[in-house]
Amino acid sequence: MNERALRQLAHVPRLALQASSSETARDNNRSIILELIRLAGSVSRADLARLSGMQKSTVSAIVEELLATDWICEGETGFSKHGRRPLMLGVNNELGVVILDLHPGSAIVAVSDFSGRFLVQENVPISSQP
């Protein structure tokens, strides 16, 4: 990094840099939890904490946020040898993803549910004329 860039960076408040990095960490943690839920299909909060290495309180906060925004949903009650039986979590398969694969002269348009299962797929010709 050159000297001019370092001088400009010195004027950035340290708090702004910390807030940015903690927000990035929160986003990364949310992505990790969502991907673990998607891959597992059905998983408890305790299992998410074990698999991710995150604190249980962090996992619970992320799960509550994902539930409130309808990315995931609570499902069946799981099995437990001792203690309270866990509520299993899964992705909300009512959400869909639109996928475009563009080629010269055509495009493949598809819709997938959030677990990756294709619901519809179609090859669409594209005209080179406007």
C-alpha positions in Angstrom: 0.0 0.0 0.0 1.4 3.4 -0.9 2.0 6.3 1.6 -0.8 8.4 0.3 -3.3 5.6 0.8 -2.0 5.0 4.3 -2.5 8.7 5.2 -6.1 8.6 3.8 -6.8 5.5 5.8 -5.5 7.2 9.0 -8.5 9.6 8.8 -11.1 6.8 8.8 -12.6 6.4 12.3 -11.5 3.2 13.9 -15.1 2.5 15.1 -16.3 2.5 11.4 -13.7 -0.1 10.5 -14.8 -2.3 13.4 -18.5 -2.0 12.6 -17.8 -3.0 9.1 -15.9 -6.1 10.0 -18.4 -7.2 12.6 -21.2 -6.8 10.1 -19.2 -8.9 7.6 -18.7 -11.5 10.3 -22.4 -11.6 11.0 -23.2 -12.0 7.3 -20.6 -14.8 7.0 -22.0 -16.6 10.1 -25.6 -16.3 8.7 -24.4 -17.8 5.4 -22.6 -20.7 7.2 -25.7 -21.5 9.3 -28.1 -21.3 6.3 -25.8 -23.5 4.2 -25.5 -26.1 7.0 -29.3 -26.2 7.3 -29.6 -26.6 3.5 -27.1 -29.4 3.4 -28.4 -31.3 6.4 -32.0 -31.1 5.4 -33.1 -31.2 9.0 -30.9 -30.2 11.9 -31.3 -28.9 15.5 -29.8 -25.7 16.9 -27.4 -27.7 19.1 -26.2 -29.6 16.1 -25.7 -26.3 14.2 -23.5 -25.0 17.1 -21.4 -28.2 17.1 -21.0 -28.3 13.3 -20.2 -24.6 13.0 -18.1 -24.1 16.1 -20.2 -21.1 17.0 -21.5 -20.3 20.4 -25.1 -21.5 21.1 -26.2 -18.0 21.7 -24.9 -16.9 18.3 -26.6 -19.8 16.5 -29.9 -19.0 18.3 -29.7 -15.4 17.3 -29.0 -16.3 13.7 -31.8 -18.9 13.6 -34.3 -16.4 15.1 -33.4 -14.0 12.3 -33.7 -16.6 9.6 -37.0 -17.7 11.0 -38.3 -14.1 11.2 -37.4 -13.6 7.5 -38.8 -16.9 6.4 -35.6 -18.4 5.0 -36.0 -21.4 7.3 -38.8 -23.1 9.2 -39.2 -25.3 12.2 -40.3 -28.8 11.5 -40.6 -32.0 13.6 -39.4 -32.6 17.1 -36.2 -34.5 17.1 -35.0 -37.4 19.4 -33.0 -36.7 22.5 -31.6 -39.3 25.0 -31.9 -36.7 27.8 -33.3 -33.2 28.2 -35.7 -31.3 26.1 -36.4 -32.7 22.6 -35.0 -30.4 19.9 -37.1 -28.7 17.2 -35.6 -29.5 13.9 -34.9 -26.8 11.3 -35.1 -26.9 7.6 -35.0 -24.5 4.6 -38.2 -22.9 3.5 -38.9 -24.8 0.2 -41.6 -22.3 -0.7 -38.8 -19.9 -1.6 -37.5 -20.2 -5.2 -34.4 -19.3 -7.1 -34.5 -18.2 -10.7 -31.5 -19.5 -12.7 -30.4 -18.1 -16.1 -27.8 -19.7 -18.3 -27.1 -17.5 -21.3 -25.7 -18.7 -24.6 -25.4 -17.1 -28.0 -28.9 -17.5 -29.5 -30.5 -19.1 -26.5 -31.0 -19.1 -22.8 -31.9 -21.7 -20.3 -34.3 -20.4 -17.7 -35.0 -22.5 -14.6 -36.7 -22.3 -11.2 -35.3 -24.3 -8.3 -36.6 -24.6 -4.7 -34.2 -23.6 -2.0 -32.9 -27.1 -1.4 -31.7 -27.2 -5.1 -34.4 -29.3 -6.7 -35.4 -28.0 -10.1 -39.1 -27.3 -10.4 -39.1 -26.1 -14.0 -36.5 -25.6 -16.8 -36.9 -24.3 -20.3 -34.7 -23.5 -23.3 -35.6 -20.1 -24.7 -34.4 -18.9 -28.1 -32.9 -15.4 -28.1 -33.1 -13.2 -31.2 -30.2 -11.2 -32.2 -32.6 -8.5 -33.5 -33.8 -5.9 -31.0 
